[in-house]
């Protein structure tokens, strides 16, 4: 158990000293040396606290469950928040990412939300989903984001790229394009529901949910049968206007999906 919370946030740099219950110090540091490099250093830091620090510093919303409070040590260097998270978790947890886009399209798409599914870590039970939101500025916008530049004119080509990460980024940004209702974009999003990459399928779910029509609802229902838990989790996250899908997800084989669906239904009932 921690005696002190994270102490300070300053731009894209967060360094804090934590005191554990046994009196031993814990250190968390996330810095961005330049546009292309981020560095994370943690020493004797409980994994949930490290994730919270990343969310607050990188300006993303982060969800996690089933993670042990056991202190971890790590040094991670990467070009994006996604790479930092993947390094910290060392492929011991399933990760789901959602990309958004700044108002200025020239800035491209950015990572805005991530889910860490602790069921694969072997460190704890699924438990309740914990959500960490970043600090916001006076206008209510996250204070820090790390954009990955993408030229909008190449998005349709990117959606066919060999690299699944590039396809996922293209799908996420196409959904926010000012011409997102165009048949060509809609077709790409629907085709992505059957992509061989679960990450791409998850992004397609999030994108199609924005349409809110019957065809989109049918796509979400089909995705709820996906064999990858990350895709089903994205369906639950995107199903605020489809309580029937949330009720169906209560019978999912994965405890994290069931728990998240239950939480979402409770939130809908409280409106």
Secondary structure, DSSP 4 states (H G I P E B T S, - for coil): -BSS-----BTTBEEEEEEBTTS-EEEEEEEEEETTEEEEEEEEEEHHHHHHHHHHHHT-EEEEES----EEEEEEEESSHHHHHHHHHTTSSEEEEEEEE-SSGGG-EEEEEEEEEGGGTTSS---PPEEE---B-TTS-BS---EE---GGGHHHHTT-SSHHHHHHHHHHHTTSTTTTSHHHHHHHHHHTT-S-HHHHHHHHHHHHTT-SHHHHHHHHHHTT-SSHHHHHHHHHH-TT-HHHHHHHTT-SSHHHHHHHHHHHHHHHT-
